[in-house]
Amino acid sequence: MKEKLSLPTARRIALAAQGFADPRPSGAVTRRHLQRVLGRTGLLQIDSVSAVVRAHYMPLYSRLGPYPMALLDDAMQPKKRMLFEYWAHEASLLPLETFPLLRWRMERADTEMYSGLAKFGREQAPYIEGIYRQVVDRGPIAASDIEGAKGSGGWWGWSLEKRAFEWLFWAGRITTHSRRGFERLYDLPERVLPADIYNSPALRAEDAHRELLRISAQAHGVATGTCLRDYFRLSPDDMKGRLEELVEMGELIPVRVEGWNRQAYLHAEARIPRKVQARALLAPFDPLVFERTRAEQLFDFRYRIEIYTPADKRQYGYYVLPFLLGERIVARIDLKADRPAGVLRVHAAYAEPCAPPETAAQLFEELKQMRDWLGLERIEVTPAGDLGPALSDIVGRSIALTPPHAKA
């Protein structure tokens, strides 16, 4: 039993728990690799922004390197299904085995969901039932397939039809069958999920909460109770007594982490590697960093997404990806995949105080790999940010040395 962990040790534990201590595959990436990553992370958060690539594709790339995105697409398809969609941390892809652990949330739809949507559910129950009948009769179906279902985007711009679909989705009465582009096609869960998953025995809420905390603890390696709760957005009431039970069962070990002012818990089977040699660009919604307070305490990395910040008030850029090198987050870059032009554009690059001298060169290597993975032709760097000039210079020298027929 360790009563106190140094911060570097806690970082290595966290990185190993998230799969960054595992070697990347040397050959073809298969469903077995996908299962291994999901076994580490427990979920993949979904987001609609496609400035580089949709958020749920990135965590696999960050851990496995270039892989066929069709592998993840297939895992969401009816005949090869490994995953289902539901609200976990946020909207997420989850292993099928997690479905029974979230039924309590579906059953609490009237009280657990966002207040505006819950109120809509109470006030528009007959209308919602009408939409449900449409899914029964016509599924799989998209919200936009219902006449008049066009909205202006965002919760405040959702049409009545879209709100009804979202309420039914939260309540577990419908689920994602597949996607058309990024748009969900909805159907009944009993027609989408394998029978053994859909018909699995119901768990008591407290048993489900305990199981979700187990997944969270394994995915964190070491974490505070707040971070463990946040992974699946459990409430303080949901947590009451559960951590203490896991401690008593020997699955969690109370520890102190250097520099943290709250009680932490070490997963009893957490790996504690002597060294982690990772190199990865991370999506803003990667499980390693989506809890911003944890990212700051663990990596001394203050991170906020600025998508909804007016352009003139952004500190770092629109879609900023952290750059993990070794055991530290050493830089961040404002990145965009300009697919019509075939260009991976770095609008700005910034070094962290801990960045080693080789940061720009290592970042360039990672960008080359991402360029090829996304099927783009070249990298272009605007020399903005304190790391931008060095990165721009490396790209410029690379272009000068590249034969005319090859990629720049």
Helices and strands as residue ranges (DSSP letters): E 4-5, H 7-17, H 31-41, E 44-45, G 55-57, H 58-64, H 69-75, G 78-80, E 83-87, E 91-95, G 96-102, H 103-107, H 109-112, H 115-123, H 125-138, G 143-145, G 155-157, H 160-170, E 175-180, E 183-187, H 189-192, H 195-198, H 205-220, E 222-224, H 225-230, H 236-239, H 242-248, E 252-257, E 264-267, E 278-281, H 292-299, G 311-313, E 320-326, E 328-338, E 343-351, H 359-373, E 378-381, H 388-401
